[in-house]
Amino acid sequence: MTTTASRPTGHPGYSETLLRRPESVATARRLVRCALAAWGLEELADDGALVVSELVTNPVQHARSRVIRLVVSRPGPATVRIGVVDRSKVPPRRRRTGGEDDGGRGLALVAEVSDDWGTDLLPWGKRVWGELCRKDSR
């Protein structure tokens, strides 16, 4: 049996495969809140819930694969990265929206709330992510 040494940042991460349906947004929010609580980063929970809601909503509305993958990792003691992977290779695009538009603000919200965000192209699709840092570490 092999064991993995604990990292100074705690558990290396959490992930979940979600069906590409609207109900998965709530599941993703719960997972992010649980991970942040386990790491003692509860002060990031509201922003984390907003970021993951927007990141999961995009593939729920636009991707064609049956499932999406949520990955919540902790690259540093005061930093969390929330990533959503889908099989589409089309990178998301921030849209300019008018005051009366019902949608299209998701990536703008992610950019506003996150300390950093981006897209990683993968051989099988893409990962869109947002990073949040505890305020005292900025």
Secondary structure as a PSIPRED ss2 file (coil, helix, strand):
# PSIPRED VFORMAT (PSIPRED V4.0)

   1 M C   1.000  0.000  0.000
   2 T C   1.000  0.000  0.000
   3 T C   1.000  0.000  0.000
   4 T C   1.000  0.000  0.000
   5 A C   1.000  0.000  0.000
   6 S C   1.000  0.000  0.000
   7 R E   0.000  0.000  1.000
   8 P C   1.000  0.000  0.000
   9 T C   1.000  0.000  0.000
  10 G E   0.000  0.000  1.000
  11 H C   1.000  0.000  0.000
  12 P C   1.000  0.000  0.000
  13 G E   0.000  0.000  1.000
  14 Y E   0.000  0.000  1.000
  15 S E   0.000  0.000  1.000
  16 E E   0.000  0.000  1.000
  17 T E   0.000  0.000  1.000
  18 L E   0.000  0.000  1.000
  19 L E   0.000  0.000  1.000
  20 R C   1.000  0.000  0.000
  21 R C   1.000  0.000  0.000
  22 P C   1.000  0.000  0.000
  23 E C   1.000  0.000  0.000
  24 S H   0.000  1.000  0.000
  25 V H   0.000  1.000  0.000
  26 A H   0.000  1.000  0.000
  27 T H   0.000  1.000  0.000
  28 A H   0.000  1.000  0.000
  29 R H   0.000  1.000  0.000
  30 R H   0.000  1.000  0.000
  31 L H   0.000  1.000  0.000
  32 V H   0.000  1.000  0.000
  33 R H   0.000  1.000  0.000
  34 C H   0.000  1.000  0.000
  35 A H   0.000  1.000  0.000
  36 L H   0.000  1.000  0.000
  37 A H   0.000  1.000  0.000
  38 A H   0.000  1.000  0.000
  39 W C   1.000  0.000  0.000
  40 G C   1.000  0.000  0.000
  41 L C   1.000  0.000  0.000
  42 E H   0.000  1.000  0.000
  43 E H   0.000  1.000  0.000
  44 L H   0.000  1.000  0.000
  45 A H   0.000  1.000  0.000
  46 D H   0.000  1.000  0.000
  47 D H   0.000  1.000  0.000
  48 G H   0.000  1.000  0.000
  49 A H   0.000  1.000  0.000
  50 L H   0.000  1.000  0.000
  51 V H   0.000  1.000  0.000
  52 V H   0.000  1.000  0.000
  53 S H   0.000  1.000  0.000
  54 E H   0.000  1.000  0.000
  55 L H   0.000  1.000  0.000
  56 V H   0.000  1.000  0.000
  57 T H   0.000  1.000  0.000
  58 N H   0.000  1.000  0.000
  59 P H   0.000  1.000  0.000
  60 V H   0.000  1.000  0.000
  61 Q H   0.000  1.000  0.000
  62 H H   0.000  1.000  0.000
  63 A C   1.000  0.000  0.000
  64 R C   1.000  0.000  0.000
  65 S C   1.000  0.000  0.000
  66 R C   1.000  0.000  0.000
  67 V E   0.000  0.000  1.000
  68 I E   0.000  0.000  1.000
  69 R E   0.000  0.000  1.000
  70 L E   0.000  0.000  1.000
  71 V E   0.000  0.000  1.000
  72 V E   0.000  0.000  1.000
  73 S E   0.000  0.000  1.000
  74 R E   0.000  0.000  1.000
  75 P E   0.000  0.000  1.000
  76 G E   0.000  0.000  1.000
  77 P C   1.000  0.000  0.000
  78 A C   1.000  0.000  0.000
  79 T E   0.000  0.000  1.000
  80 V E   0.000  0.000  1.000
  81 R E   0.000  0.000  1.000
  82 I E   0.000  0.000  1.000
  83 G E   0.000  0.000  1.000
  84 V E   0.000  0.000  1.000
  85 V E   0.000  0.000  1.000
  86 D E   0.000  0.000  1.000
  87 R C   1.000  0.000  0.000
  88 S C   1.000  0.000  0.000
  89 K C   1.000  0.000  0.000
  90 V C   1.000  0.000  0.000
  91 P C   1.000  0.000  0.000
  92 P C   1.000  0.000  0.000
  93 R C   1.000  0.000  0.000
  94 R C   1.000  0.000  0.000
  95 R C   1.000  0.000  0.000
  96 R C   1.000  0.000  0.000
  97 T C   1.000  0.000  0.000
  98 G C   1.000  0.000  0.000
  99 G C   1.000  0.000  0.000
 100 E C   1.000  0.000  0.000
 101 D C   1.000  0.000  0.000
 102 D C   1.000  0.000  0.000
 103 G C   1.000  0.000  0.000
 104 G C   1.000  0.000  0.000
 105 R C   1.000  0.000  0.000
 106 G H   0.000  1.000  0.000
 107 L H   0.000  1.000  0.000
 108 A H   0.000  1.000  0.000
 109 L H   0.000  1.000  0.000
 110 V H   0.000  1.000  0.000
 111 A H   0.000  1.000  0.000
 112 E H   0.000  1.000  0.000
 113 V H   0.000  1.000  0.000
 114 S C   1.000  0.000  0.000
 115 D C   1.000  0.000  0.000
 116 D E   0.000  0.000  1.000
 117 W E   0.000  0.000  1.000
 118 G E   0.000  0.000  1.000
 119 T E   0.000  0.000  1.000
 120 D E   0.000  0.000  1.000
 121 L E   0.000  0.000  1.000
 122 L E   0.000  0.000  1.000
 123 P C   1.000  0.000  0.000
 124 W C   1.000  0.000  0.000
 125 G E   0.000  0.000  1.000
 126 K E   0.000  0.000  1.000
 127 R E   0.000  0.000  1.000
 128 V E   0.000  0.000  1.000
 129 W E   0.000  0.000  1.000
 130 G E   0.000  0.000  1.000
 131 E E   0.000  0.000  1.000
 132 L E   0.000  0.000  1.000
 133 C E   0.000  0.000  1.000
 134 R C   1.000  0.000  0.000
 135 K H   0.000  1.000  0.000
 136 D H   0.000  1.000  0.000
 137 S H   0.000  1.000  0.000
 138 R C   1.000  0.000  0.000
